[in-house]
Amino acid sequence: MLTDFGIILLFMITGAVFVGIGIFASALIRPSKPTPLKLTTYECGEEAIGSPWIKFNIRFYVVALVFLLFEVEIVFLFPWAVVFKELGWYSFLSMVIFVVILLAGLAYVWAKGDLDWDKPKPYVPKLEDLVITKKD
């Protein structure tokens, strides 16, 4: 007899075998006629200009992470709202604390400036800043 974990392992192995068979069959059936034109990289029908290894502003990544964090946390409010009347005052107070913590996190991120889309102005040093004058 197989245990529950054995059955799960059997399903995982079966799934992996089916995926492998599908990939192998598609490699046998599909045509393979590479040409230099087919091997070029393009974006929306346009030829790529320059290297794909460019510096990317980390601000976009941070804003996306903050958005996902708050989006996932807000999802927790919906099941609570459905059963709010059955849970009573204790659940209401705990959810108020939860929302206050979320708002404190939002205020922190906002005050830190991570939600601003504007690029900070670069500091361009001047010659006067770099020259060290010797005072007698």
Rosetta blueprint (number, residue, H / E / L):
1 M L
2 L L
3 T L
4 D H
5 F H
6 G H
7 I H
8 I H
9 L H
10 L H
11 F H
12 M H
13 I H
14 T H
15 G H
16 A H
17 V H
18 F H
19 V H
20 G H
21 I H
22 G H
23 I H
24 F H
25 A H
26 S H
27 A H
28 L H
29 I H
30 R L
31 P L
32 S L
33 K L
34 P L
35 T L
36 P L
37 L L
38 K L
39 L L
40 T L
41 T L
42 Y E
43 E E
44 C L
45 G L
46 E E
47 E E
48 A L
49 I L
50 G L
51 S L
52 P L
53 W L
54 I L
55 K L
56 F L
57 N L
58 I H
59 R H
60 F H
61 Y H
62 V H
63 V H
64 A H
65 L H
66 V H
67 F H
68 L H
69 L H
70 F H
71 E H
72 V H
73 E H
74 I H
75 V H
76 F L
77 L H
78 F H
79 P H
80 W H
81 A H
82 V H
83 V L
84 F H
85 K H
86 E H
87 L H
88 G L
89 W H
90 Y H
91 S H
92 F H
93 L H
94 S H
95 M H
96 V H
97 I H
98 F H
99 V H
100 V H
101 I H
102 L H
103 L H
104 A H
105 G H
106 L H
107 A H
108 Y H
109 V H
110 W H
111 A H
112 K H
113 G L
114 D L
115 L L
116 D L
117 W L
118 D L
119 K L
120 P L
121 K L
122 P L
123 Y L
124 V L
125 P L
126 K L
127 L H
128 E H
129 D H
130 L H
131 V L
132 I L
133 T L
134 K L
135 K L
136 D L
